[in-house]
Amino acid sequence: MSTAPHARYASHHIVDPGVVLAEMVRVCKPGGCVMVIDSAPEISRADSFNSSELIRDPCHTRVLPAEELTYLISHAGLTISTRKLYAWEVPAQGLIERSFPLPANKFGRVTSRM
């Protein structure tokens, strides 16, 4: 049992995040707090975000827009006590360079597939 089971930037790697949330609820001690931290793009941007992330990160499954994540959290029997949304803008070139550390025109190779 845990007082604070959490998933930090992990939900987008999980095939069925609802199952994981249910397990987090199961192992949370009474009075504990389940925490979920992840990217949550606007619904209109989720498909393009997922497409680019799959190129950059092969273990990416699907990012959940905030509305879908809220639904899964509620469906797991949880109540959201604190929600913080913030913009985290990362320049694409730097992100790609960190994702593909080997040389060989990595930026051109990845962006040509986007």
Phi and psi in radians as a Rosetta constraint file:
Dihedral C 1 N 2 CA 2 C 2 CIRCULARHARMONIC -2.338 0.35
Dihedral N 2 CA 2 C 2 N 3 CIRCULARHARMONIC 2.584 0.35
Dihedral C 2 N 3 CA 3 C 3 CIRCULARHARMONIC -1.504 0.35
Dihedral N 3 CA 3 C 3 N 4 CIRCULARHARMONIC -0.276 0.35
Dihedral C 3 N 4 CA 4 C 4 CIRCULARHARMONIC -2.619 0.35
Dihedral N 4 CA 4 C 4 N 5 CIRCULARHARMONIC 1.158 0.35
Dihedral C 4 N 5 CA 5 C 5 CIRCULARHARMONIC -1.109 0.35
Dihedral N 5 CA 5 C 5 N 6 CIRCULARHARMONIC 2.413 0.35
Dihedral C 5 N 6 CA 6 C 6 CIRCULARHARMONIC -2.532 0.35
Dihedral N 6 CA 6 C 6 N 7 CIRCULARHARMONIC 2.722 0.35
Dihedral C 6 N 7 CA 7 C 7 CIRCULARHARMONIC -2.264 0.35
Dihedral N 7 CA 7 C 7 N 8 CIRCULARHARMONIC 1.928 0.35
Dihedral C 7 N 8 CA 8 C 8 CIRCULARHARMONIC -1.873 0.35
Dihedral N 8 CA 8 C 8 N 9 CIRCULARHARMONIC 1.978 0.35
Dihedral C 8 N 9 CA 9 C 9 CIRCULARHARMONIC 0.865 0.35
Dihedral N 9 CA 9 C 9 N 10 CIRCULARHARMONIC 0.813 0.35
Dihedral C 9 N 10 CA 10 C 10 CIRCULARHARMONIC -2.128 0.35
Dihedral N 10 CA 10 C 10 N 11 CIRCULARHARMONIC -0.474 0.35
Dihedral C 10 N 11 CA 11 C 11 CIRCULARHARMONIC -0.959 0.35
Dihedral N 11 CA 11 C 11 N 12 CIRCULARHARMONIC -0.617 0.35
Dihedral C 11 N 12 CA 12 C 12 CIRCULARHARMONIC -1.310 0.35
Dihedral N 12 CA 12 C 12 N 13 CIRCULARHARMONIC -0.032 0.35
Dihedral C 12 N 13 CA 13 C 13 CIRCULARHARMONIC -1.818 0.35
Dihedral N 13 CA 13 C 13 N 14 CIRCULARHARMONIC -0.030 0.35
Dihedral C 13 N 14 CA 14 C 14 CIRCULARHARMONIC -1.820 0.35
Dihedral N 14 CA 14 C 14 N 15 CIRCULARHARMONIC 2.249 0.35
Dihedral C 14 N 15 CA 15 C 15 CIRCULARHARMONIC -1.116 0.35
Dihedral N 15 CA 15 C 15 N 16 CIRCULARHARMONIC -0.753 0.35
Dihedral C 15 N 16 CA 16 C 16 CIRCULARHARMONIC -2.244 0.35
Dihedral N 16 CA 16 C 16 N 17 CIRCULARHARMONIC 1.469 0.35
Dihedral C 16 N 17 CA 17 C 17 CIRCULARHARMONIC -1.100 0.35
Dihedral N 17 CA 17 C 17 N 18 CIRCULARHARMONIC -0.404 0.35
Dihedral C 17 N 18 CA 18 C 18 CIRCULARHARMONIC -1.107 0.35
Dihedral N 18 CA 18 C 18 N 19 CIRCULARHARMONIC -0.666 0.35
Dihedral C 18 N 19 CA 19 C 19 CIRCULARHARMONIC -1.148 0.35
Dihedral N 19 CA 19 C 19 N 20 CIRCULARHARMONIC -0.722 0.35
Dihedral C 19 N 20 CA 20 C 20 CIRCULARHARMONIC -1.158 0.35
Dihedral N 20 CA 20 C 20 N 21 CIRCULARHARMONIC -0.732 0.35
Dihedral C 20 N 21 CA 21 C 21 CIRCULARHARMONIC -1.062 0.35
Dihedral N 21 CA 21 C 21 N 22 CIRCULARHARMONIC -0.730 0.35
Dihedral C 21 N 22 CA 22 C 22 CIRCULARHARMONIC -1.062 0.35
Dihedral N 22 CA 22 C 22 N 23 CIRCULARHARMONIC -0.691 0.35
Dihedral C 22 N 23 CA 23 C 23 CIRCULARHARMONIC -1.197 0.35
Dihedral N 23 CA 23 C 23 N 24 CIRCULARHARMONIC -0.649 0.35
Dihedral C 23 N 24 CA 24 C 24 CIRCULARHARMONIC -1.091 0.35
Dihedral N 24 CA 24 C 24 N 25 CIRCULARHARMONIC -0.709 0.35
Dihedral C 24 N 25 CA 25 C 25 CIRCULARHARMONIC -1.109 0.35
Dihedral N 25 CA 25 C 25 N 26 CIRCULARHARMONIC -0.750 0.35
Dihedral C 25 N 26 CA 26 C 26 CIRCULARHARMONIC -1.060 0.35
Dihedral N 26 CA 26 C 26 N 27 CIRCULARHARMONIC -0.699 0.35
Dihedral C 26 N 27 CA 27 C 27 CIRCULARHARMONIC -1.584 0.35
Dihedral N 27 CA 27 C 27 N 28 CIRCULARHARMONIC -0.049 0.35
Dihedral C 27 N 28 CA 28 C 28 CIRCULARHARMONIC -1.387 0.35
Dihedral N 28 CA 28 C 28 N 29 CIRCULARHARMONIC 2.234 0.35
Dihedral C 28 N 29 CA 29 C 29 CIRCULARHARMONIC -1.132 0.35
Dihedral N 29 CA 29 C 29 N 30 CIRCULARHARMONIC 2.616 0.35
Dihedral C 29 N 30 CA 30 C 30 CIRCULARHARMONIC -0.928 0.35
Dihedral N 30 CA 30 C 30 N 31 CIRCULARHARMONIC 2.310 0.35
Dihedral C 30 N 31 CA 31 C 31 CIRCULARHARMONIC 1.485 0.35
Dihedral N 31 CA 31 C 31 N 32 CIRCULARHARMONIC -0.038 0.35
Dihedral C 31 N 32 CA 32 C 32 CIRCULARHARMONIC -1.353 0.35
Dihedral N 32 CA 32 C 32 N 33 CIRCULARHARMONIC -3.049 0.35
Dihedral C 32 N 33 CA 33 C 33 CIRCULARHARMONIC -2.381 0.35
Dihedral N 33 CA 33 C 33 N 34 CIRCULARHARMONIC 2.167 0.35
Dihedral C 33 N 34 CA 34 C 34 CIRCULARHARMONIC -1.604 0.35
Dihedral N 34 CA 34 C 34 N 35 CIRCULARHARMONIC 2.266 0.35
Dihedral C 34 N 35 CA 35 C 35 CIRCULARHARMONIC -2.078 0.35
Dihedral N 35 CA 35 C 35 N 36 CIRCULARHARMONIC 2.344 0.35
Dihedral C 35 N 36 CA 36 C 36 CIRCULARHARMONIC -2.230 0.35
Dihedral N 36 CA 36 C 36 N 37 CIRCULARHARMONIC 2.132 0.35
Dihedral C 36 N 37 CA 37 C 37 CIRCULARHARMONIC -2.219 0.35
Dihedral N 37 CA 37 C 37 N 38 CIRCULARHARMONIC 2.159 0.35
Dihedral C 37 N 38 CA 38 C 38 CIRCULARHARMONIC -2.889 0.35
Dihedral N 38 CA 38 C 38 N 39 CIRCULARHARMONIC 2.982 0.35
Dihedral C 38 N 39 CA 39 C 39 CIRCULARHARMONIC -1.173 0.35
Dihedral N 39 CA 39 C 39 N 40 CIRCULARHARMONIC 2.521 0.35
Dihedral C 39 N 40 CA 40 C 40 CIRCULARHARMONIC -2.569 0.35
Dihedral N 40 CA 40 C 40 N 41 CIRCULARHARMONIC 1.382 0.35
Dihedral C 40 N 41 CA 41 C 41 CIRCULARHARMONIC -1.224 0.35
Dihedral N 41 CA 41 C 41 N 42 CIRCULARHARMONIC 2.872 0.35
Dihedral C 41 N 42 CA 42 C 42 CIRCULARHARMONIC -1.059 0.35
Dihedral N 42 CA 42 C 42 N 43 CIRCULARHARMONIC 2.635 0.35
Dihedral C 42 N 43 CA 43 C 43 CIRCULARHARMONIC -0.944 0.35
Dihedral N 43 CA 43 C 43 N 44 CIRCULARHARMONIC -0.700 0.35
Dihedral C 43 N 44 CA 44 C 44 CIRCULARHARMONIC -1.175 0.35
Dihedral N 44 CA 44 C 44 N 45 CIRCULARHARMONIC -0.299 0.35
Dihedral C 44 N 45 CA 45 C 45 CIRCULARHARMONIC -1.889 0.35
Dihedral N 45 CA 45 C 45 N 46 CIRCULARHARMONIC -0.090 0.35
Dihedral C 45 N 46 CA 46 C 46 CIRCULARHARMONIC -1.094 0.35
Dihedral N 46 CA 46 C 46 N 47 CIRCULARHARMONIC -0.763 0.35
Dihedral C 46 N 47 CA 47 C 47 CIRCULARHARMONIC -1.100 0.35
Dihedral N 47 CA 47 C 47 N 48 CIRCULARHARMONIC -0.765 0.35
Dihedral C 47 N 48 CA 48 C 48 CIRCULARHARMONIC -1.213 0.35
Dihedral N 48 CA 48 C 48 N 49 CIRCULARHARMONIC -0.628 0.35
Dihedral C 48 N 49 CA 49 C 49 CIRCULARHARMONIC -1.067 0.35
Dihedral N 49 CA 49 C 49 N 50 CIRCULARHARMONIC -0.817 0.35
Dihedral C 49 N 50 CA 50 C 50 CIRCULARHARMONIC -1.098 0.35
Dihedral N 50 CA 50 C 50 N 51 CIRCULARHARMONIC -0.723 0.35
Dihedral C 50 N 51 CA 51 C 51 CIRCULARHARMONIC -1.062 0.35
Dihedral N 51 CA 51 C 51 N 52 CIRCULARHARMONIC -0.806 0.35
Dihedral C 51 N 52 CA 52 C 52 CIRCULARHARMONIC -1.230 0.35
Dihedral N 52 CA 52 C 52 N 53 CIRCULARHARMONIC -0.644 0.35
Dihedral C 52 N 53 CA 53 C 53 CIRCULARHARMONIC -1.163 0.35
Dihedral N 53 CA 53 C 53 N 54 CIRCULARHARMONIC -0.627 0.35
Dihedral C 53 N 54 CA 54 C 54 CIRCULARHARMONIC -1.108 0.35
Dihedral N 54 CA 54 C 54 N 55 CIRCULARHARMONIC -0.557 0.35
Dihedral C 54 N 55 CA 55 C 55 CIRCULARHARMONIC -1.231 0.35
Dihedral N 55 CA 55 C 55 N 56 CIRCULARHARMONIC -0.772 0.35
Dihedral C 55 N 56 CA 56 C 56 CIRCULARHARMONIC -1.355 0.35
Dihedral N 56 CA 56 C 56 N 57 CIRCULARHARMONIC -0.597 0.35
Dihedral C 56 N 57 CA 57 C 57 CIRCULARHARMONIC -2.377 0.35
Dihedral N 57 CA 57 C 57 N 58 CIRCULARHARMONIC 1.711 0.35
Dihedral C 57 N 58 CA 58 C 58 CIRCULARHARMONIC -1.086 0.35
Dihedral N 58 CA 58 C 58 N 59 CIRCULARHARMONIC -0.322 0.35
Dihedral C 58 N 59 CA 59 C 59 CIRCULARHARMONIC -1.602 0.35
Dihedral N 59 CA 59 C 59 N 60 CIRCULARHARMONIC 0.070 0.35
Dihedral C 59 N 60 CA 60 C 60 CIRCULARHARMONIC -1.194 0.35
Dihedral N 60 CA 60 C 60 N 61 CIRCULARHARMONIC 2.336 0.35
Dihedral C 60 N 61 CA 61 C 61 CIRCULARHARMONIC -1.785 0.35
Dihedral N 61 CA 61 C 61 N 62 CIRCULARHARMONIC -1.161 0.35
Dihedral C 61 N 62 CA 62 C 62 CIRCULARHARMONIC -2.909 0.35
Dihedral N 62 CA 62 C 62 N 63 CIRCULARHARMONIC 2.261 0.35
Dihedral C 62 N 63 CA 63 C 63 CIRCULARHARMONIC -1.412 0.35
Dihedral N 63 CA 63 C 63 N 64 CIRCULARHARMONIC 2.516 0.35
Dihedral C 63 N 64 CA 64 C 64 CIRCULARHARMONIC -1.780 0.35
Dihedral N 64 CA 64 C 64 N 65 CIRCULARHARMONIC 2.160 0.35
Dihedral C 64 N 65 CA 65 C 65 CIRCULARHARMONIC -1.045 0.35
Dihedral N 65 CA 65 C 65 N 66 CIRCULARHARMONIC 2.730 0.35
Dihedral C 65 N 66 CA 66 C 66 CIRCULARHARMONIC -0.936 0.35
Dihedral N 66 CA 66 C 66 N 67 CIRCULARHARMONIC -0.671 0.35
Dihedral C 66 N 67 CA 67 C 67 CIRCULARHARMONIC -1.121 0.35
Dihedral N 67 CA 67 C 67 N 68 CIRCULARHARMONIC -0.698 0.35
Dihedral C 67 N 68 CA 68 C 68 CIRCULARHARMONIC -1.252 0.35
Dihedral N 68 CA 68 C 68 N 69 CIRCULARHARMONIC -0.699 0.35
Dihedral C 68 N 69 CA 69 C 69 CIRCULARHARMONIC -1.104 0.35
Dihedral N 69 CA 69 C 69 N 70 CIRCULARHARMONIC -0.717 0.35
Dihedral C 69 N 70 CA 70 C 70 CIRCULARHARMONIC -1.052 0.35
Dihedral N 70 CA 70 C 70 N 71 CIRCULARHARMONIC -0.757 0.35
Dihedral C 70 N 71 CA 71 C 71 CIRCULARHARMONIC -1.063 0.35
Dihedral N 71 CA 71 C 71 N 72 CIRCULARHARMONIC -0.815 0.35
Dihedral C 71 N 72 CA 72 C 72 CIRCULARHARMONIC -1.095 0.35
Dihedral N 72 CA 72 C 72 N 73 CIRCULARHARMONIC -0.679 0.35
Dihedral C 72 N 73 CA 73 C 73 CIRCULARHARMONIC -1.125 0.35
Dihedral N 73 CA 73 C 73 N 74 CIRCULARHARMONIC -0.791 0.35
Dihedral C 73 N 74 CA 74 C 74 CIRCULARHARMONIC -1.119 0.35
Dihedral N 74 CA 74 C 74 N 75 CIRCULARHARMONIC -0.737 0.35
Dihedral C 74 N 75 CA 75 C 75 CIRCULARHARMONIC -1.103 0.35
Dihedral N 75 CA 75 C 75 N 76 CIRCULARHARMONIC -0.486 0.35
Dihedral C 75 N 76 CA 76 C 76 CIRCULARHARMONIC -1.388 0.35
Dihedral N 76 CA 76 C 76 N 77 CIRCULARHARMONIC -0.018 0.35
Dihedral C 76 N 77 CA 77 C 77 CIRCULARHARMONIC 1.572 0.35
Dihedral N 77 CA 77 C 77 N 78 CIRCULARHARMONIC 0.241 0.35
Dihedral C 77 N 78 CA 78 C 78 CIRCULARHARMONIC -1.739 0.35
Dihedral N 78 CA 78 C 78 N 79 CIRCULARHARMONIC 2.739 0.35
Dihedral C 78 N 79 CA 79 C 79 CIRCULARHARMONIC -2.022 0.35
Dihedral N 79 CA 79 C 79 N 80 CIRCULARHARMONIC 2.308 0.35
Dihedral C 79 N 80 CA 80 C 80 CIRCULARHARMONIC -1.381 0.35
Dihedral N 80 CA 80 C 80 N 81 CIRCULARHARMONIC 2.068 0.35
Dihedral C 80 N 81 CA 81 C 81 CIRCULARHARMONIC -1.701 0.35
Dihedral N 81 CA 81 C 81 N 82 CIRCULARHARMONIC -0.515 0.35
Dihedral C 81 N 82 CA 82 C 82 CIRCULARHARMONIC -2.461 0.35
Dihedral N 82 CA 82 C 82 N 83 CIRCULARHARMONIC 2.307 0.35
Dihedral C 82 N 83 CA 83 C 83 CIRCULARHARMONIC -2.319 0.35
Dihedral N 83 CA 83 C 83 N 84 CIRCULARHARMONIC 2.240 0.35
Dihedral C 83 N 84 CA 84 C 84 CIRCULARHARMONIC -2.247 0.35
Dihedral N 84 CA 84 C 84 N 85 CIRCULARHARMONIC 2.087 0.35
Dihedral C 84 N 85 CA 85 C 85 CIRCULARHARMONIC -1.957 0.35
Dihedral N 85 CA 85 C 85 N 86 CIRCULARHARMONIC 2.370 0.35
Dihedral C 85 N 86 CA 86 C 86 CIRCULARHARMONIC -2.573 0.35
Dihedral N 86 CA 86 C 86 N 87 CIRCULARHARMONIC 2.660 0.35
Dihedral C 86 N 87 CA 87 C 87 CIRCULARHARMONIC -1.442 0.35
Dihedral N 87 CA 87 C 87 N 88 CIRCULARHARMONIC 2.290 0.35
Dihedral C 87 N 88 CA 88 C 88 CIRCULARHARMONIC -2.225 0.35
Dihedral N 88 CA 88 C 88 N 89 CIRCULARHARMONIC 1.575 0.35
Dihedral C 88 N 89 CA 89 C 89 CIRCULARHARMONIC -1.587 0.35
Dihedral N 89 CA 89 C 89 N 90 CIRCULARHARMONIC 2.222 0.35
Dihedral C 89 N 90 CA 90 C 90 CIRCULARHARMONIC -2.161 0.35
Dihedral N 90 CA 90 C 90 N 91 CIRCULARHARMONIC 2.195 0.35
Dihedral C 90 N 91 CA 91 C 91 CIRCULARHARMONIC -1.043 0.35
Dihedral N 91 CA 91 C 91 N 92 CIRCULARHARMONIC 2.304 0.35
Dihedral C 91 N 92 CA 92 C 92 CIRCULARHARMONIC -1.008 0.35
Dihedral N 92 CA 92 C 92 N 93 CIRCULARHARMONIC -0.746 0.35
Dihedral C 92 N 93 CA 93 C 93 CIRCULARHARMONIC -1.074 0.35
Dihedral N 93 CA 93 C 93 N 94 CIRCULARHARMONIC -0.772 0.35
Dihedral C 93 N 94 CA 94 C 94 CIRCULARHARMONIC -1.128 0.35
Dihedral N 94 CA 94 C 94 N 95 CIRCULARHARMONIC -0.699 0.35
Dihedral C 94 N 95 CA 95 C 95 CIRCULARHARMONIC -1.103 0.35
Dihedral N 95 CA 95 C 95 N 96 CIRCULARHARMONIC -0.778 0.35
Dihedral C 95 N 96 CA 96 C 96 CIRCULARHARMONIC -1.152 0.35
Dihedral N 96 CA 96 C 96 N 97 CIRCULARHARMONIC -0.707 0.35
Dihedral C 96 N 97 CA 97 C 97 CIRCULARHARMONIC -1.098 0.35
Dihedral N 97 CA 97 C 97 N 98 CIRCULARHARMONIC -0.650 0.35
Dihedral C 97 N 98 CA 98 C 98 CIRCULARHARMONIC -1.291 0.35
Dihedral N 98 CA 98 C 98 N 99 CIRCULARHARMONIC -0.499 0.35
Dihedral C 98 N 99 CA 99 C 99 CIRCULARHARMONIC -1.374 0.35
Dihedral N 99 CA 99 C 99 N 100 CIRCULARHARMONIC -0.530 0.35
Dihedral C 99 N 100 CA 100 C 100 CIRCULARHARMONIC -2.175 0.35
Dihedral N 100 CA 100 C 100 N 101 CIRCULARHARMONIC 1.464 0.35
Dihedral C 100 N 101 CA 101 C 101 CIRCULARHARMONIC -1.249 0.35
Dihedral N 101 CA 101 C 101 N 102 CIRCULARHARMONIC -0.247 0.35
Dihedral C 101 N 102 CA 102 C 102 CIRCULARHARMONIC -1.413 0.35
Dihedral N 102 CA 102 C 102 N 103 CIRCULARHARMONIC 2.546 0.35
Dihedral C 102 N 103 CA 103 C 103 CIRCULARHARMONIC -1.211 0.35
Dihedral N 103 CA 103 C 103 N 104 CIRCULARHARMONIC -2.839 0.35
Dihedral C 103 N 104 CA 104 C 104 CIRCULARHARMONIC 1.675 0.35
Dihedral N 104 CA 104 C 104 N 105 CIRCULARHARMONIC 0.941 0.35
Dihedral C 104 N 105 CA 105 C 105 CIRCULARHARMONIC 0.940 0.35
Dihedral N 105 CA 105 C 105 N 106 CIRCULARHARMONIC 0.743 0.35
Dihedral C 105 N 106 CA 106 C 106 CIRCULARHARMONIC -1.037 0.35
Dihedral N 106 CA 106 C 106 N 107 CIRCULARHARMONIC -0.701 0.35
Dihedral C 106 N 107 CA 107 C 107 CIRCULARHARMONIC -1.128 0.35
Dihedral N 107 CA 107 C 107 N 108 CIRCULARHARMONIC -0.792 0.35
Dihedral C 107 N 108 CA 108 C 108 CIRCULARHARMONIC -1.153 0.35
Dihedral N 108 CA 108 C 108 N 109 CIRCULARHARMONIC -0.670 0.35
Dihedral C 108 N 109 CA 109 C 109 CIRCULARHARMONIC -1.134 0.35
Dihedral N 109 CA 109 C 109 N 110 CIRCULARHARMONIC -0.748 0.35
Dihedral C 109 N 110 CA 110 C 110 CIRCULARHARMONIC -1.322 0.35
Dihedral N 110 CA 110 C 110 N 111 CIRCULARHARMONIC -0.799 0.35
Dihedral C 110 N 111 CA 111 C 111 CIRCULARHARMONIC -1.185 0.35
Dihedral N 111 CA 111 C 111 N 112 CIRCULARHARMONIC -0.440 0.35
Dihedral C 111 N 112 CA 112 C 112 CIRCULARHARMONIC -1.195 0.35
Dihedral N 112 CA 112 C 112 N 113 CIRCULARHARMONIC -0.349 0.35
Dihedral C 112 N 113 CA 113 C 113 CIRCULARHARMONIC -1.609 0.35
Dihedral N 113 CA 113 C 113 N 114 CIRCULARHARMONIC -0.121 0.35
